[in-house]
Amino acid sequence: MKALHFGAGNIGRGFIGLLLSQSGYEVIFSDVNQALVTELQKRGAYTVTLANEAKDQLQVTGVTAIDGTKIDDVAAAVAEADLVTTAVGVNILKHIAAGIACGIEKRIESGGGQLHIIACENAIGGSTQLKEHVFGHLDEETKAKAADLVAFPDAAVDRIVPIQHNEDPLEVTVEPFYEWVVDESAMFEGYKPVAGVHYVRNLMPYIERKLFTVNTGHCAAAYLGSLRGYETIQQAMADEAIVGEVKATLKETGAVLVAQYGFDQAEHNQYIEKIIGRFRNDQLTDEVTRVGRSPIRKLSPNDRLVKPALQAYEQGMRPVQLAKVMAAALHFVNADDPEAVELQQSIKEKGIGQTVSHYTSIPEGHPVYKLILESCEAVANQR
């Protein structure tokens, strides 16, 4: 069996590629990083180290790579693959769509079998977004044929893989915990399950539980930690005051999730504690700049801060802590992050009020908007 995976970075190698290999697939990575492609082609193997006390090592073998800029090679791999996955970042999906579309055309011409394409991205509906990009390259007749041949089930993925600089460019360190949940309802009957993947008929509760707990909590630690001068998540989470604020944030999102999806309160509290423990893992060194990067995306209406805050308000709550985190995000300073630079420029030129309404899409005068402005004023006074 062959799996084509787009993205040979740390997440691709240390999470998705690892599970695919362990499930018996020959894994073909597609990437534009020529150094990684060459090393994978030459060695056909790499090591994954778990960030636990034992530093357990897992050997991944039977892998290779192709140059993602060579569309003919990408198309040929798609045409022959038994499974296609991605871990490239949701904003990059549009750039890999043309190669996938060509591969689907080849697959149709050759009479290939059914194919699942799963985008393992930190976004809601990643596979659905990828399908829209791919189908944008197909004519109507091919789209009709592809609908019966290719499925794009959405997924939720969770594993902390920090930025790292290893002597071996293929070696990667990851946390022991992982979760990969796939929407079974969008898959063809008789699919071959990947070992370690959790298949569910209703994905949205799992997507939002992860987004509003792991992602919300992680960025809360990053933005609040940045305000206090911490450089890593581990430093921030060694500060009990920040731990208390992260827990308060997840209490607000937890109330939303329990009300929305009927999660058991006690079980969700345990889930929160597990997540807090992951953030405090002293075997990892995860930079605040990595976790906090792209604050504009994180402040967008359907993401980890604004969406649960508005849902909390609609459910009769005052999302005071989420507003504090959004204020911290708005004041996140990182000269190497274009989105952080843009936010600071907007605050300087247009003021905090217009910046909040523009990037969050929360109308001026809305109670949550007012909470954010109050928190921004508090942040400004602390500086």
C-alpha positions in Angstrom: 0.0 0.0 0.0 1.2 3.5 -0.8 0.3 6.7 1.0 1.2 10.1 -0.5 1.7 12.7 2.2 2.1 16.4 1.4 4.5 18.1 3.8 7.7 16.5 5.0 8.1 18.9 7.9 8.2 18.0 11.6 4.4 17.3 11.8 4.4 15.3 8.6 7.3 13.1 9.7 6.7 13.0 13.4 2.9 12.5 13.4 1.1 11.6 10.2 3.9 9.9 8.4 4.8 7.9 11.5 1.2 6.6 11.9 0.9 5.7 8.2 4.2 3.8 8.3 3.2 2.0 11.5 -0.1 1.0 9.7 1.8 -0.7 6.9 2.0 2.0 4.3 4.9 2.9 2.1 5.0 6.6 2.7 5.9 9.0 -0.1 6.4 12.6 1.1 5.9 15.5 -1.3 7.7 18.7 -0.3 9.3 21.8 -1.8 12.2 21.6 0.6 14.9 20.1 -1.6 17.2 19.2 1.3 14.5 17.2 3.0 13.4 15.5 -0.2 17.0 14.5 -1.0 17.7 13.1 2.5 14.4 11.1 2.4 15.2 9.7 -1.0 18.8 8.8 0.0 18.1 7.2 3.4 14.5 6.0 3.2 14.2 6.1 7.0 14.3 8.5 9.9 13.9 8.6 13.7 11.1 10.0 15.8 11.9 10.7 19.5 9.2 11.0 22.1 9.4 13.8 24.6 9.2 11.6 27.7 11.7 10.8 30.4 12.9 7.7 28.6 13.3 9.6 25.3 11.8 6.6 23.5 12.9 6.4 19.8 10.7 5.0 16.9 12.3 4.1 13.6 10.3 4.9 10.5 11.3 2.9 7.5 10.1 2.4 3.9 9.7 6.1 3.1 10.8 8.2 0.2 10.0 11.6 -1.2 9.2 13.6 -4.4 9.8 17.2 -5.4 6.5 19.0 -4.8 7.3 21.5 -7.5 7.3 18.9 -10.2 3.6 18.6 -11.0 3.9 15.5 -13.2 5.6 13.6 -10.4 2.9 14.7 -7.9 0.1 13.7 -10.3 1.7 10.3 -10.9 1.9 9.7 -7.2 -1.7 10.8 -6.6 -2.8 8.5 -9.4 -1.1 5.5 -7.8 -1.7 6.2 -4.1 -4.0 4.2 -1.9 -4.4 7.2 0.5 -3.4 10.9 0.3 -2.9 13.1 3.4 -1.6 16.6 4.0 0.1 18.6 6.8 1.2 21.7 5.0 -0.8 24.5 6.7 -4.3 25.4 5.6 -3.0 28.4 3.7 -0.8 26.2 1.5 -3.6 23.8 0.5 -4.4 25.9 -2.6 -0.8 25.6 -3.8 -0.9 21.7 -3.8 -4.4 21.5 -5.4 -3.3 21.6 -9.0 -1.0 18.6 -8.7 -3.8 16.6 -6.9 -6.3 17.6 -9.6 -3.9 16.3 -12.3 -3.5 13.1 -10.4 -7.3 12.7 -10.1 -7.5 13.1 -13.9 -4.8 10.5 -14.4 -6.6 8.2 -12.0 -9.9 8.5 -13.9 -8.1 7.8 -17.2 -6.4 4.7 -15.9 -9.4 3.3 -14.1 -7.9 3.6 -10.7 -9.8 2.7 -7.5 -11.5 4.9 -4.9 -9.3 7.3 -3.0 -9.5 9.2 0.3 -7.8 12.5 0.6 -7.5 13.8 4.2 -6.2 17.2 5.1 -4.6 17.0 8.5 -4.5 20.7 9.2 -5.2 22.9 12.2 -8.4 24.2 10.8 -12.1 23.4 10.7 -13.1 21.6 7.4 -9.5 21.3 6.0 -10.4 18.5 3.7 -13.5 20.3 2.5 -11.4 23.4 1.7 -8.9 21.3 -0.1 -11.7 19.7 -2.2 -12.9 23.2 -3.3 -9.3 24.1 -4.4 -8.9 20.8 -6.2 -12.3 20.9 -7.9 -11.5 24.4 -9.1 -9.0 22.9 -11.4 -11.4 20.3 -12.9 -14.0 20.7 -15.7 -17.6 19.7 -15.0 -17.4 16.2 -16.5 -14.3 15.4 -14.5 -15.9 16.7 -11.3 -18.8 14.4 -11.8 -16.6 11.4 -12.2 -14.3 12.4 -9.3 -17.3 12.7 -7.0 -17.7 8.9 -7.2 -13.9 8.2 -7.1 -12.4 10.5 -4.5 -13.6 11.4 -1.0 -12.4 14.2 1.2 -13.3 13.4 4.8 -12.5 16.1 7.3 -10.3 15.4 10.2 -9.2 16.8 13.6 -5.5 16.4 14.5 -3.6 17.0 17.7 0.1 16.6 18.6 2.5 19.2 19.9 5.6 19.3 17.6 7.8 22.2 18.6 10.2 24.0 16.3 13.6 22.2 16.7 17.1 22.2 15.4 18.4 18.7 15.3 21.8 17.7 14.0 20.1 15.1 11.9 17.7 17.0 9.6 15.2 14.1 9.5 15.1 13.4 13.2 12.1 14.9 14.9 10.9 15.1 18.6 7.2 15.0 19.4 5.1 14.7 22.5 3.8 11.2 23.4 0.2 12.2 23.1 -1.6 12.4 19.8 -5.2 12.4 18.5 -6.3 12.0 14.9 -10.0 11.9 14.4 -11.6 11.4 10.9 -15.2 11.8 9.7 -16.2 8.3 8.8 -19.5 9.5 7.3 -17.7 11.1 4.4 -15.7 7.9 3.6 -16.4 5.1 1.1 -17.6 1.8 2.4 -15.0 -0.8 2.9 -12.2 1.7 3.6 -9.0 0.4 5.2 -8.5 2.0 8.7 -5.2 3.5 9.7 -4.0 2.2 13.0 -4.2 4.9 15.7 -7.0 6.9 13.9 -10.3 7.4 15.6 -13.2 7.3 13.1 -16.5 9.0 14.1 -19.8 9.6 12.4 -20.1 13.2 13.8 -16.8 15.1 13.7 -17.7 18.6 14.8 -17.8 17.9 18.6 -14.3 16.6 18.4 -13.1 19.4 16.2 -14.4 22.1 18.5 -13.4 20.3 21.6 -9.8 20.3 20.3 -9.9 23.8 18.9 -11.5 25.4 22.0 -9.3 23.5 24.5 -5.9 22.6 23.0 -5.6 25.5 20.6 -7.3 28.1 22.8 -5.3 27.0 25.8 -2.1 26.9 23.9 -2.4 30.4 22.4 -3.6 31.7 25.8 -0.3 30.5 27.3 1.6 32.0 24.5 0.0 35.4 24.4 -0.2 35.8 28.2 3.3 34.5 28.5 4.6 36.9 25.9 3.1 39.9 27.9 5.2 38.8 30.9 8.4 38.3 28.9 8.5 34.5 28.7 10.2 32.9 25.7 8.8 29.4 25.9 5.4 27.8 26.8 7.2 25.8 29.5 8.5 28.9 31.1 5.0 30.5 31.0 3.3 27.4 32.4 5.8 27.3 35.3 4.2 30.6 36.4 1.1 29.5 38.5 -0.6 32.8 37.7 -0.6 32.0 34.0 -1.7 28.5 34.7 -4.6 29.9 36.6 -5.5 32.2 33.7 -5.2 29.4 31.1 -7.5 27.2 33.3 -10.0 30.1 33.6 -10.0 30.5 29.9 -10.7 26.7 29.4 -13.4 26.9 32.0 -15.2 29.4 29.7 -14.7 27.3 26.6 -15.6 24.2 28.5 -18.9 25.6 29.5 -19.6 26.3 25.8 -18.7 22.8 24.7 -20.7 21.1 27.5 -23.8 23.2 26.6 -23.3 22.8 22.9 -22.5 19.1 22.6 -23.5 17.5 25.9 -20.0 16.5 27.0 -19.9 15.1 30.5 -18.7 17.9 32.7 -16.4 15.7 34.9 -14.9 14.0 31.8 -14.3 17.4 30.2 -12.6 18.7 33.3 -10.2 15.7 33.2 -9.6 16.5 29.5 -8.6 20.0 30.4 -6.2 18.8 33.1 -4.6 16.5 30.6 -4.1 19.4 28.2 -2.6 21.6 30.9 -0.2 18.7 31.7 0.8 18.6 28.1 1.6 22.3 28.0 3.8 21.8 31.2 5.8 18.9 29.7 9.4 19.9 30.7 10.7 17.5 28.1 9.7 19.9 25.4 10.9 23.4 24.5 8.1 25.1 22.6 8.7 28.7 21.7 6.0 31.3 22.4 6.7 32.8 19.0 5.8 29.5 17.3 2.6 29.0 19.3 1.5 32.6 19.1 2.3 33.1 15.4 -0.4 34.3 13.0 -2.5 36.2 15.5 -4.8 37.6 12.8 -5.8 34.1 11.9 -6.3 33.2 15.5 -8.5 36.2 16.0 -10.7 35.5 13.0 -14.4 35.0 13.6 -14.5 31.2 13.3 -11.3 30.4 15.2 -10.2 29.5 18.7 -11.0 32.8 20.5 -13.7 34.8 18.9 -16.0 31.9 18.1 -16.2 30.4 21.7 -16.5 33.9 23.2 -19.5 34.8 21.0 -21.0 31.4 21.8 -20.5 31.9 25.5 -22.2 35.3 25.3 -25.2 33.7 23.3 -25.4 31.1 26.1 -25.7 33.9 28.7 -22.1 34.0 29.9 -19.6 36.8 30.1 -16.4 35.6 28.4 -14.1 37.8 30.5 -11.1 35.5 30.3 -11.4 35.0 26.6 -11.5 38.7 26.1 -8.3 39.0 28.1 -6.6 36.5 25.9 -7.8 38.3 22.8 -6.4 41.6 24.2 -3.0 39.8 24.8 -3.1 38.5 21.2 -3.8 42.0 19.9 -0.6 43.2 21.7 1.5 40.2 20.6 4.9 41.6 19.5 7.0 39.6 17.1 9.0 41.5 14.4 9.4 38.2 12.4 5.7 37.5 12.2 4.0 39.5 9.4 0.6 39.2 11.1 1.8 40.5 14.4 3.5 43.4 12.7 0.3 44.2 10.8 -1.8 44.2 14.0 0.6 46.6 15.7 0.6 48.9 12.7 -3.2 48.8 12.6 -3.4 49.7 16.3 -1.0 52.6 15.8 -2.7 54.0 12.7 -6.4 53.2 13.3 -6.6 52.7 17.1 -7.5 49.7 19.1 -11.3 50.0 18.6 -11.2 49.8 14.8 -8.5 47.1 14.9 -10.7 44.9 17.1 -13.8 45.3 15.0 -11.9 44.8 11.7 -10.0 41.6 12.6 -12.5 39.9 14.9 -15.6 41.0 12.9 -17.3 41.7 16.3 -19.5 44.9 15.8 -18.6 48.0 17.8 -20.9 48.2 20.8 -21.3 44.4 21.1 -20.9 43.4 24.8 -17.9 41.1 23.8 -16.4 44.0 21.9 -16.6 46.1 25.1 -15.0 43.3 27.1 -12.1 43.2 24.7 -11.5 46.9 24.8 -11.6 46.9 28.6 -9.0 44.2 28.6 -6.9 46.0 26.0 -6.9 49.1 28.3 -5.7 47.0 31.2 -2.9 45.5 29.0 -1.8 49.0 27.9 -1.8 50.2 31.5 0.4 47.2 32.5 3.1 48.1 29.9 
